[in-house]
Amino acid sequence: MFGSRIREWGPLDWCVAAVVVLALVAGGIYGGSKLMRRCDDGLSDIHGQCIGVTTQSFEADDDIGTLLDAIAKENDRVASESGTPYVRVGLMMAFTSGDRSAMTSDMIRRALAGSLAALKEANAGSGGPQVQLMLAPVGRQLDQWRPVVDKLGSLAADDKHPLVGVTGIPSSQTDTKAALGELSARKIPTVGPVINASSMNFPYFFKTSPDDKEFANALKHYLDTYPQGRKKGLLLLDRHSGDV
């Protein structure tokens, strides 16, 4: 328009365009393969989160990548030592945090660091089988437990390398209660490190923390023993519908 000429593309223009196209294609392939890899090895992408059971590292919170890699490395070492018997233990919890998640990023990181230390300690001993730690993400709100429990149940039936227990359950809520009930029905021993709800009791479930009734009774005993120490206090009521 207005007398201007449309510049024709020369060899250099086509070369630059070809490089750009190749870069975009390579980026798409890499991005696509990364997207496909993020929930491999026994995991499925459910609502943007990796859900399932795996011995390998996967996409989760940014600051736990090195911990997941270290656990995966130890799991690979255990599996690679031919002739050495080993069993499996499931770590069922959230591996991603958010505004409404059951675990904060710090809670997740500390849980993984402690689990890695325990795994190393167990495998450093002698006289017993080695241990693989099965990472079992059930979602930020712990509500995607059904496919995870199904997989853990199948692993428990493995005669060669059986799943001998599950731990990690971090919160007393309706979903974890249902999951624990199903694990107990399958006769899978489960340890709840911080579960304190009085109503969460199952034949194969073991608590390591006192429950709410014991806390209340201890407080009552203290106030009865030291009445002169009575002060004003606050009674907090949790109205969250998912909290048991």
Salt bridges, closest charged atoms under 4 A:
ASP13 OD2 - ARG7 NH1 2.98
ASP45 OD2 - ARG38 NH1 2.61
GLU59 OE2 - ARG38 NE 3.18
ASP63 OD2 - ARG109 NE 3.78
GLU74 OE2 - ARG77 NH2 2.87
GLU74 OE1 - LYS120 NZ 3.62
GLU81 OE2 - ARG77 NH1 2.63
ASP106 OD1 - ARG109 NH2 2.55
ASP150 OD1 - ARG186 NH2 2.67
ASP158 OD2 - ARG88 NH1 3.52
GLU182 OE2 - ARG186 NE 3.02
ASP211 OD2 - LYS207 NZ 3.99
ASP224 OD2 - LYS220 NZ 2.86
ASP224 OD1 - ARG230 NH2 3.76
